Amino acid sequence: MDLNKIRNDFPVLKNDNELAYLDSAAMALKPRCVIDAVNDYYEKLGCNVHRGVYQLSYEATDLYEAARETIAKFINAKVDEIVYTRGASASLNLVAQSYGMNFVNEGDEVITTELEHHSSHMPWLNVCNKKKATLKFIPLDEDRRITVENFKKVLTNKTKVVAITYVSNVMGYITPIKEIIELAHSVGAIVTLDGAQAVPHMKVDVKDLDCDFLSFSGHKLCGPTGVGILYGKKALLEKMPPIEFGGDMADTVYMDSMTYKAAPFKFETGTPMIASAIGLAKACEYLESIGLDEIKAHENRLKNLAVKELKKIDGITIYNESCETGIIAFNIDGVHPHDAASVFDNQKVCIRAGHHCAQLITRNLGTIGTIRASFYLYNTEDDVNRFVKAVKEARDFFLQF
C-alpha cells in the first residue's frame, strides 16, 4: 500500500497533515473520488430518478442503478437483492419491522448477543415485546467473544431469528459467523447480520456466508452519509411487506386497494439518496482498487503495534488485546473516558469515548464507557506514535488530581 498516495486521496488529511484520525469505526473519511462523484451528480444532473422522461433523468437513473450493480458485486450479491436505505440502522430496523413483525409469533425465540450495537439489539427487543416472543442471548466466553459452542447452548427448534454482529464495534472481534449461520439454518431460523464494522474492512461474500440479511452503512465505508444497504435473499425480500408507503414504490393505487412494485423497489419509498448511492459505489470501487485483504492486514499491523506500546504504560486497561481487527477498546484507570478524550483532542488525535451505542457490552465490562481507537487504510505508524504519546500525556495529566 502506497500510504502517501492514499493519504493524498483524502482531502481532510491532505489539508491537515498533523491530524491523527483514529475514529473510522464511527465514520470513515472520504476520498476525493467519492466527493467528486457526489459533486458531479449535483453539478451535471441534479434531477430525480425513475420518473423523468427527459435525458437528464435517464442519465441520473442509469448512474443510480449502475451504483446498485457495483455495490451488489462488492458483496457478491444479485442486483435485485440490494435495497438502498438511510444506513445500517435503517436496514436492521427494516428487517425487524417487516420480517420480524410478520413472521415471528408468540412463543418463538430470537437469539442475539451482548456485543450488539443498539441498532441490532433494540429492534428485536421491540419485536419480542410486541409479539410475545423470547429474546435470548448467546453467553460470551471469558474474553467476551461469541463462540459456536455457546451458540449451540441457546439454539433450539423454537429459534426463528438470529440477530448478530459480524464484527463488534467495541471489542473488534470477528464472529465465527459461517458456522453459526449453518447451525441456525439447520433449525429453520434466518440470520440477520450487522456488517457495519465488517464490510469496510474485510472481503464479505454473502453467497459464501449464506446469510439471509446483511446490513451496512456507506459512511463507514469511505462513502457519503445518509445511505446504507440491506442485502436480503431474493425469496425473503419477495415475501416481506413494505413498511413505508408512497411515491416510487407504488404500482397501482385505487381508493380502496393498492399494489406495489417488486423488491427491492417496494422498500424504497420516495425520492432516494441519489448522490449518496452514486458516491457509495465509487467508494466500493476505490477500496477494491487497493484491496480489502491489504487493508485488513494494514489495520491489524498498526493495531498490534499500538497495543504493544500501550502495554508498556502503567495504569492502562485494554479490553480486547487479542482482537483481529483495527479496534482498540481501553481505559485510563480512574479516568472518565470523556475526560481523557479532551486531552487527545488537544493533541489533534481523534478517538471516540463513551458506550459507542453498545451499552450491553459496556455494562458487561463493568465500566461506564471506553476509549476507542480505530485504524483504517489511511493511518500510519506516525499516527500510532502520536496516539501512544497522547495516552501517556492524558494519564500523566489526571495523575495530578
Secondary structure, 3 states (H helix, E strand, C coil): CCHHHHHHCCHHHHHCCCCEECECCCCCCCCHHHHHHHHHHHHHHCCCCCCCCCHHHHHHHHHHHHHHHHHHHHCCCCHHHEEEECCHHHHHHHHHHHHHHHHCCCCCEEEECCCCCHHHHHHHHHHHHHHCCEEEECCCCCCCCCCHHHHHHHCCCCEEEEEEECECCCCCCECCHHHHHHHHHHCCCEEEEECCCCCCCCCCCHHHHCCCEEEEECCCCCCCCCCEEEEECHHHHHHCCCCCCCCCCEEEECCCCEEECCCCHHHCCCCCCHHHHHHHHHHHHHHHHHCHHHHHHHHHHHHHHHHHHHCCCCCEEECCCCCCCCEEEEEECCCCHHHHHHHHHHCCEECEEECCCCHHHHHHCCCCCEEEEECCCCCCHHHHHHHHHHHHHHHHHHCCC
